[in-house]
Amino acid sequence: MKLYKFLAPTLMFGSVVGFTSCNSEEDDIFNASAAERLDEYKKVYSNDLTAQGGRWLMEYFANEEERGYVFVMTFNPDGSVRVSGQNVWMDNSYRSDVSMWQIISDNGPVLSFNTYNDVLHVFSSPENLTGPEAPTNPDNGNKDIDETGEGHGGDYEFVILGLSEDGATMHLSGKKRLHDIYMHRLDASVDEVELLSSYYAAGKSTFSSVFPDMLLTDTKTGEQFVVNGGHNGLFNIWPKDGDAVIQTVTMNALIGPESIRFRKPFAIECANGVDSIVVENFVRQADGSFLCTDNDHNIIFDNCGYGNIFSNTSYVWNVTANSVGGTFADAFNAVRDQTTKEFKRTFKGLSWTYLSSDKRTAVRFDESGSYAKPYIYGEAEVIENGSSIKFNISTSDGNSNGRNRLNRLPALVSFIELLNSTSFRIESNYRFAPSNMRFVDVNNPANYITFTKGS
């Protein structure tokens, strides 16, 4: 059979590849009838699905409002298929079920899961959705919508559009919803429980509603776009220098441990209202950010800078004895010892906070006992696009209790002077949801302070 290629969108795990009607050259069958040709395609694709152990990872989108999911599927020559998944609709745990599959004819070859599968058909069953991620009434925000007769609205039959030349990726389209579905061949050695768990964890922990604002940066033009959301697989994006009200676009995505794939390529309007960028696939980089190279672009998806997150007035950041190292540990212990001696109280730590009543930032001195909190006023200068920070905390100004602690605790003044004299580089293991941030002395990494987000 001759190879007939078409261009597919950039895949989640690779670059643009040519999809073909089969894996290798065969005799030309196009003198045969349409029915004969279709029967040949069905045989070829059936063989492709069951080859090399028949294991595939399916990237699945049920609708336009819900995050993407993955399934591990094992196709067997006897017409059975084992489908495994892990997501919120399966009680957040691994589940597997065996049903039947078949390649049928319907304006082309169609992969049909033609008996009920407890894992896959959850998304096409016309039942009312319940649970914490069920849609709510937008008018009141808390009343459950009755989806009886519709459910998730997902597909269980998929038109086969082609197979990559290396036989590793199959491109499908949902028969009813027309969403692009990709299946990637898996090696027999892959632990499907571990793989599905990694996707589940990435979808739940990569992004957080607590840290909603992120940035897309077009490295060619320098234009930036604000990204909001992601914790539920839905992203709102608008130009940073544009109009968030009229220029916001929304798209759902499949979030994986190493990549993000939006449901389809979509255009994000630039601030000028004329130009746009088109994105679909992002690959995780060594520093934890994501990079999109679709359509000859280099677009970076990253947080808005650790320093900018730290200085957000909505957050409180705590420091305790377990979160300091080097000279800061020595200085912290000196404050603790002096507090016990001077006030007969236990020094618990410091908190960086915003005083809405005073409209200023301050360091809160936390100690045992019930009384008005001591506050010491200060500022933090964010530098180098938010990756570094410099403190300027007063050693004499605060509320009455704060001034009292400064006057009676020389060790506290020394601790603050050490903070003010140190230039910090900010690090975190959680790029987009940095509930912990380590401030490291740029001149001596042994000296550090870890700030933990408080409630």
N, C-alpha and C positions, 0 to 999 in steps of 0.2 A: 504494500500500500504506500502510495506517495505521501510525503509529509506535507501537511497543510498547517502553517503556523498562523497564530494571531498574537498580538501583544496583550499581555495581562498587566494589571496594576502591580506595582512593587509588592512583593510578598512580605509577610511579617518577618520571615527569617532569611530573606535573601534579596537579591536584586532582580530587575526585570528579566524574565526568562520567556522563551518561546514555548507555548503550549501546542501540542500536536494531537493528532487523532489516534496515535498509537506509539509504541516504543521504538519500532524499528521498521526498516524498509521491507515491504512485501509486494506481491504482485498487484498490479493495478486492477481494482475490482469495479471501476466506475463505468464499465459496460454493463454491469448487473443492474437489476431493478432497484428502486429506492428501498423496497422492503428487504431485499437481499443485502443491500449495503448496511441498513440499520441492524439487521441480524448479526452482521459481521462486527459492527461496532459494539454491540451488546456482549458478544463473546470476548472481544479484545478487552473491554473495560472490566468484565467479570474476572478475567485472568489477571489483569493488573491489580485489582483489589485484593485478590487472594495470594498474590505472589509474595515471596520473601517473608512468609509468616502472616501476611494479611493485616498487620497492625498499622493504624493510622491515628494521627491527632487531628481532630476536626475543630476548626474555629467557627463558632456558631453565633449568629445573631437572630433572635426571635422577632424583634420589632425595632422601632426607631427610638423608643424611650428607655430601653433597658440595657444594662451592660452586656458585653459579649461573654460567652462561656466557651469552655473546651470540653471535648469528650475524647476518650481513648476508645477506638473501635477495632475489633479483631474480626475480620471477614473470613469465613470458612467456606470451602468448596461445596459443602453440603447445604448451603443456603442459610446457615445460621450466622448470627453476629452477636458478639458480646460487646455491650456498650457500657462504659464506666464513666463516672463523673463525680465531682464534688462541688457543691454550691449551696446557696442559702435555701433553695427550693428542695434540697435533699437533706434538710436538717444539718447543713454545714458539715456533713460527713461523707466519706467515700461510699459510693453505691455502685453496684454492677448488676446488669440483667441481660439475659439472652433472649433474642427474638429472631425473626426471619428477615432476610433481605432479598432483593431481586432487581435486576436491570430490566425495566419495562420500556415499551415504545410509546411515546406521546410527543409527537413533533420533535423527535430526537431521543437519544438514550436518556433514561431517567433512573436514578438510584432511588428505589423505594424501600422504606422500612415498613413492610406490609403486615406485620403483626405487632401488637402492642408491646412496647418496651418501656419499663418503668422509669428508665433514666432519660431517654430521648423524648418520649411522647408527653412528658410533663409539660413541655413548652408548646405543644400543639393541642393539648386537651382543653376543651371548651368549658373549663370549670372556673368558678370564682377564685380569685387569688387572695390568699390570707397570709398573715405573718408580717414581720417588721418592714419588709421591703415592698409590700403590696401598695399599689397606687392609692392615693387619697383624693378626696374631693377638693379641687383647687379653691372652691368657694369658702370652705371652712377649715381645710387643712387637716382634719382629723377623722372625717367620716369616710369609711371604706366604700370604694366604688364597687358595684356589683358587676363583675366581668362574666357572669354566667352566659354561656353561649359563645364566648370569645376566648377567654383565658389569656395566655400570652400571645396568641395569634401566630405562633411560629410554624415553620414547615417541617414536614417529615418525608417529603419527596423532593428530589433535587435534580435539576437538569444538569447533565454532565457537559461542561463546555470544553474540556480538554485536559491533557496530561502534559506535564513538563517533559522536555526531551530526556532528562535523566531519570524519569519515572518516579521522582521523589515527591511531587506535588500535584494534586488534582484540583482543578478549578470547577466549582459547582455554582449553581444559582438556585435559590429557593423557588420552587415551582409557583407558589402563590405570591410570596412577598418580594421575590426577585433580589433578595440580599445576596451579595457575594459571599460564598462559603469556600474556604480552602481546607484541604486535607493534606497533611504532611506525613510521609511514610516514617514509621518508627522502627528502630532496630529491635530485634527480639530480646536484647539484653536490658532494655529500658524498664525500670521499675515504675509501673503505671500509677501505683498508689503514691509514690514519692513525687512523680511528675505532676499529677493532679493536685496534690497538696501544695506544691510550689506555686502553681497558678492561683489557687485559692488564697494563699497567703499574700501573694503580690496584689491581688485585687482588693484585699481587705486592708493592707498596711502601707502600700506605697504612698497613698494620698490620705489626707485627713480633713474633715470638715472644720477642725480647729485651726488649721493653717490653710485657708482657702485660696489665697492669691499667689499666682506663679507667673512666669514670663516666657513667652516665645520671642526669640530674637532672630531676625533674618540677618545673617552675617554679611550678606552682599550689600544690603541697603542700610543696615543699622536700625531699621524700624523694629519697634517692639510691640508685642501684643499681650494684653493681660489675659491670663487663664484662671478661671475660677471653677472650683469643684474637683471632680475626679474621684472622690471617695466612694461615689455610687456608680462610677463608670460613665458619668455624664459630664461633659466639659462645656463651659460657656467661655467664649473667646471674643475679644473686641480689641481694636487698635488702642494702644496706650494713650496716644495723642488725639484719639477720635472721640466719637460719641457713643458711650456705652449703651444708651437707651435704644438707639436706632441701628447700631452697627454690630450688636452682639449676635453671634451665630452659635448654635448648640449642636453637639454631635456626641453620640455614644461610642464607646470604645471597648476593646478587649485588652485588659491589662495583664501582661505576662511578666515572669521574673526577669526577662532580658529585653522586652520590647513592648510597645503599645501599637495596636492597630485600630484606627478608627473604622467605623462600619463601612465607609466608602470615602473616596477622595472628595474633599470639600474645600470650597473657596472661602478664605477669610479676607474680608475687605480691608484695605489699608486706610489710613487716616484721611487721605485725600478723596476717598469715596470713588476713585476711578480704578486704581490698581488693586491687585489682590495676590495672595499666595495660596497655593493649593497643597494640602498636606494629607497624608494617609498613614504612613508608617514611621515610627520612631524606634531607634535601637539604643539600648542603654550603653552609656560610655563608662570608662574606668572610674570617673569621678562621681558617678551616680546620676548625672544628667542624661538627657535623651537627645539623639540627633536624627533629623529627618533629611534625607538626600533625594527625596522625590522631585521629579521635574527639574533636575539639575540645580536644586537649591541646597543650601546648608543652613538649616534652621535648628537652633538649639532651644530645647525645652528645659527650663531650670527653675529653681526657686527664685524668690526676689532678693536674695542675699541674706545670709545669716544675721548680719548686723541689723538689717532693716526689720527682720522678724523679731530680733531681740528688742529693738526699740519700739515695736508696736505697742501703743498704749493700752491695748486690750489684755496684755499678758503680764503675769507675775512670774519672776524667775528666782529660784531659791538656791542657796549655797549652804551646805552643811559640812561637818567634819569629814565625812566620807567622800567629799567631792573636791578636795583640794590636794595639791601635791607640791613637793619641793619647798621653796621659800614661803609659799602661800600657806602650806600646812603648818610650818613653824609659826608664822604670824597669826594664823587662826587659833592655834593652841595657846598662844600668849594671851589673846583676847579672852579665851575661855577661862584660863587660870585667873586672870585679873578680875573678870566678872564675878567669879565665885568668891574671891577674897573681898572685893569692894562692896558687892551688893547682896551676897549670900544667895545668889540665883544662878541657874544654869544657863550658860550661853548656848543657844540652839542653832544659830546661824544668821545669815543675812538674806534679805530679799530685795531684788530690784523691782520697783513698782512705779505706777503712775498714780499720783494723787489728783483725782478729778476735782476735788473741792478747791485745791490750790492751783490746778492746771500746771503741774510741774512733776518731774521725775524725782525719785528719792530712793535711798537705801533704808530699808526697815531693819532695825536691830531687834532680832527675835530672841527672847529669853523666857524662862519659866515664870509663871505668875500671871495674874489677871490685873491689867492696868492699861492706861493709855499707851499706845505703841510709840517707841522712839523712832523718829524719822530724821535722816540726814540728807540734805538736798544735794543733787548732783546732776551731771549731764554725761551723755555718751556720744562721742563723735564717730559716726560710721564712715569708713574710708574704703577705697579700692573696691568700688561696686558692691559694698556690703560684705566683703570677705574678711575685713579687719575692723578693729574697733579700738578707741582710746577713751579712757575714763577721765572725767574731771569732777571729782566728788569733793565737796567742801569738807574741811577739817574744823570748821567753826560754826557753820550755819545749819539749822534744822528747827524742828519744833522744840518746845521747852524740854521734853524728855530726851530728844536727840542731842541737844546742846549739853545736857547734863551728862550723857554718856561720853561725849567727846571730852568734856572737862575732867572727868574722873577716871577715864580709861586711856592712858597714853598708848597702850598697845593697840587700841582701836584706831587712833590717829596714825600709828605706824602702818597698820594694815591698809588703810585708805591711801596713804602716801605710796605704798608699794603698788597698789592698783593703779594709781594715777601715773606712776613713772614707767609702767610697763606697756609695751605695744603688743597687742594680741592678734594672733591668727585664729579664726574660728573654724572648728571642725565639728562634724556630726556624722553618725552612722545612718541617720535618717534624713535623706536629702530634702524630701518634700514635706516631711512631718517631724521636724527636729524637736521632739519633746525634751531631748538632752543636747546641750551644746557645750563643747569643751573649748575654753579660751586658753590658748597656748602661748607662752612667752616666745616671741619670734627669735629672741637671742639665746634662749635656753629651754628646750622642750620639756625638761624635767619640772619646770615651774608651770603649773596650770590651775585653772578653776573650772569646774563643770557646773553649769547652770541647768537646773531642772525646772521645767514648767510647772507652776503651781496652779491650783484651782482658783 
